[in-house]
Amino acid sequence: MIEASVQTLLPIWQSHAPDLLLIAALLMLLTGYPIAFILGGLAFLFALFGDLSGLVHLADYHSLPAQIFNQILLDPALLALPLLLFFCELMIETGQMAGLSHALKSQFQLPCSGANAAAQPHRLRNSRPKSSKPQAPERSIFMTLFVPGAVLGIVLARTFEIPTEFLTLGLLPIALVLVGLYVTNWILGMWVELGHQTLKQDWLSGATGYPEGAPPPGRKPSRFSMLTRLLPPLLLGGGALILLTQYRVSLFATLAILSLGLILVAICHGRLGPSLLLQVMNRAAVTAGAVAAILIAAYSFHMVYLDLGGALRLEQLASLIVPPDSGPQPWLALIALLAALALLGLVLDWLILAVMVVPLLMPIFTHMDFNSLLTPKWAGIGTRLASIQPSNLLTANEIIIQAKLWFAALLWLSLISGLVTYAKQNGELVIKTLAPDLRKTQTGPISLLLFIMLQLIGLAACLIRPETVLWLPSLLIQ
């Protein structure tokens, strides 16, 4: 009976092994187990079953550790990830984010969330309160707006075989506009709520006053104080831009220089001690290790998927979505693909989409020929591009560097919407954390809807004007 069952199931397994692997991965993701365990475990089990059924040979995976070491751990794009996480944690722990948030709130007479100490830049670790709640507001808005987007950019740069600094500069104009408008929406939302509280207090007391938590008129910070708190972030951002564009410094070296400068500034201000520095390094290393584990598991997952017959499935899917007679520029297929990724962000985390779904879509992008549209936007290809080492999960050699950069920017704008729609982190959660007294039914959904609209505006701008993405990176090869 067992042999009969095996004989019945074996043809199904041999014909649909890659499909069964994807179905199993989607079902396991619903259980909530860590992504690395799911992808790595399924890759091992399906490789074992494939070896028993003759679809794959385990002997072919003897070189897998060396490939993982060369193509992931030593990848030029991913090497910048630990430094990026270290720099971001250092910005938060040394009070740069808290100082900037406090300066903006005080300048506009906005109420601070929680205790007043929550918005004050903290000193050494031993002088801070024992509770970690005071730094939660600044950590929440910074992490949900910048860090995931930066990590996503690094992962996409690796997938599309483009230098990380190219994608960083390509996303810079759009990211500045989106973040600037969203922060403006956050400030205006609290400003409107401040007006509601003032009118309510005037109506109850009959006298002019300020809501609880807002600074009195005489305590408004001076222009010099405001400038000193805005100056460090502006200098860091301007310094990074100069290093990337004028001196052709890699993103890894740029982050190293900025981190060293930030350490010196924090030490001079008395905000950084040995214990705090070790904690920042430990937190950044743990986060980088977790991302590396996910990427290693995803690399193994896709290798097994391709060996089981997934390469043929992907080619069939690419021919179905982008048929040969679709024309030189398949706009409809591209827009539908971006919309599908944005909708997947409603149910899947952005990191799952970046490491699992996007590599499966690479053959589809190779069938999309926008070279005639994008090549005139970027004159010349320098010798610097010849040194790029291919390290993506699925090759995309048919796509020129302009198209790779443009596709990566479009995917970044689509996937970053998952930061909002998957857990509403940039909408209601951040607003309620920064100002818990705001009315949830008004401010939260409005903020969430506005952020999604901003993503659509950014997507439309990149589709209509590709030079928005290609202009700054083109400066690196002139």
Rosetta blueprint (number, residue, H / E / L):
1 M L
2 I H
3 E H
4 A H
5 S H
6 V H
7 Q H
8 T H
9 L H
10 L H
11 P H
12 I H
13 W H
14 Q H
15 S H
16 H H
17 A H
18 P H
19 D H
20 L H
21 L H
22 L H
23 I H
24 A H
25 A H
26 L H
27 L H
28 M H
29 L H
30 L L
31 T L
32 G L
33 Y L
34 P L
35 I H
36 A H
37 F H
38 I H
39 L H
40 G H
41 G H
42 L H
43 A H
44 F H
45 L H
46 F H
47 A H
48 L H
49 F H
50 G H
51 D H
52 L H
53 S H
54 G L
55 L L
56 V L
57 H L
58 L H
59 A H
60 D H
61 Y H
62 H L
63 S L
64 L H
65 P H
66 A H
67 Q H
68 I H
69 F H
70 N H
71 Q H
72 I H
73 L H
74 L L
75 D L
76 P L
77 A L
78 L L
79 L L
80 A H
81 L H
82 P H
83 L H
84 L H
85 L H
86 F H
87 F H
88 C H
89 E H
90 L H
91 M H
92 I H
93 E H
94 T L
95 G L
96 Q H
97 M H
98 A H
99 G H
100 L H
101 S H
102 H H
103 A H
104 L H
105 K H
106 S H
107 Q H
108 F L
109 Q L
110 L L
111 P L
112 C L
113 S L
114 G L
115 A L
116 N H
117 A H
118 A H
119 A H
120 Q L
121 P L
122 H L
123 R L
124 L L
125 R H
126 N H
127 S H
128 R L
129 P L
130 K L
131 S L
132 S L
133 K H
134 P H
135 Q H
136 A H
137 P H
138 E H
139 R H
140 S H
141 I H
142 F H
143 M H
144 T H
145 L H
146 F L
147 V H
148 P H
149 G H
150 A H
151 V H
152 L H
153 G H
154 I H
155 V H
156 L H
157 A H
158 R H
159 T H
160 F L
161 E L
162 I L
163 P L
164 T H
165 E H
166 F H
167 L H
168 T H
169 L H
170 G H
171 L H
172 L H
173 P H
174 I H
175 A H
176 L H
177 V H
178 L H
179 V H
180 G H
181 L H
182 Y H
183 V H
184 T H
185 N H
186 W H
187 I H
188 L H
189 G H
190 M H
191 W H
192 V H
193 E H
194 L H
195 G H
196 H H
197 Q H
198 T H
199 L H
200 K H
201 Q H
202 D H
203 W H
204 L H
205 S H
206 G L
207 A L
208 T L
209 G L
210 Y L
211 P L
212 E L
213 G L
214 A L
215 P L
216 P L
217 P H
218 G H
219 R H
220 K L
221 P L
222 S L
223 R H
224 F H
225 S H
226 M H
227 L H
228 T H
229 R H
230 L H
231 L H
232 P H
233 P H
234 L H
235 L H
236 L H
237 G H
238 G H
239 G H
240 A H
241 L H
242 I H
243 L H
244 L H
245 T H
246 Q L
247 Y L
248 R L
249 V L
250 S L
251 L H
252 F H
253 A H
254 T H
255 L H
256 A H
257 I H
258 L H
259 S H
260 L H
261 G H
262 L H
263 I H
264 L H
265 V H
266 A H
267 I H
268 C H
269 H L
270 G L
271 R L
272 L L
273 G L
274 P H
275 S H
276 L H
277 L H
278 L H
279 Q H
280 V H
281 M H
282 N H
283 R H
284 A H
285 A H
286 V H
287 T H
288 A H
289 G H
290 A H
291 V H
292 A H
293 A H
294 I H
295 L H
296 I H
297 A H
298 A H
299 Y H
300 S H
301 F H
302 H H
303 M H
304 V H
305 Y H
306 L H
307 D H
308 L H
309 G H
310 G H
311 A H
312 L H
313 R H
314 L H
315 E H
316 Q H
317 L H
318 A H
319 S H
320 L H
321 I H
322 V L
323 P L
324 P L
325 D L
326 S L
327 G L
328 P L
329 Q L
330 P L
331 W H
332 L H
333 A H
334 L H
335 I H
336 A H
337 L H
338 L H
339 A H
340 A H
341 L H
342 A H
343 L H
344 L H
345 G L
346 L L
347 V L
348 L L
349 D L
350 W H
351 L H
352 I H
353 L H
354 A H
355 V H
356 M H
357 V H
358 V H
359 P H
360 L H
361 L L
362 M H
363 P H
364 I H
365 F H
366 T H
367 H L
368 M L
369 D L
370 F L
371 N H
372 S H
373 L H
374 L H
375 T H
376 P H
377 K H
378 W L
379 A L
380 G L
381 I L
382 G L
383 T H
384 R H
385 L H
386 A H
387 S H
388 I L
389 Q L
390 P L
391 S L
392 N L
393 L L
394 L L
395 T L
396 A L
397 N L
398 E L
399 I L
400 I L
401 I H
402 Q H
403 A H
404 K H
405 L H
406 W H
407 F H
408 A H
409 A H
410 L H
411 L H
412 W H
413 L H
414 S H
415 L H
416 I L
417 S L
418 G H
419 L H
420 V H
421 T H
422 Y L
423 A L
424 K L
425 Q H
426 N H
427 G H
428 E H
429 L H
430 V H
431 I H
432 K H
433 T H
434 L H
435 A L
436 P L
437 D L
438 L L
439 R L
440 K H
441 T H
442 Q H
443 T H
444 G H
445 P H
446 I H
447 S H
448 L H
449 L H
450 L H
451 F H
452 I H
453 M H
454 L H
455 Q H
456 L H
457 I H
458 G H
459 L H
460 A H
461 A H
462 C H
463 L H
464 I H
465 R L
466 P L
467 E H
468 T H
469 V H
470 L H
471 W H
472 L H
473 P H
474 S H
475 L H
476 L H
477 I H
478 Q L
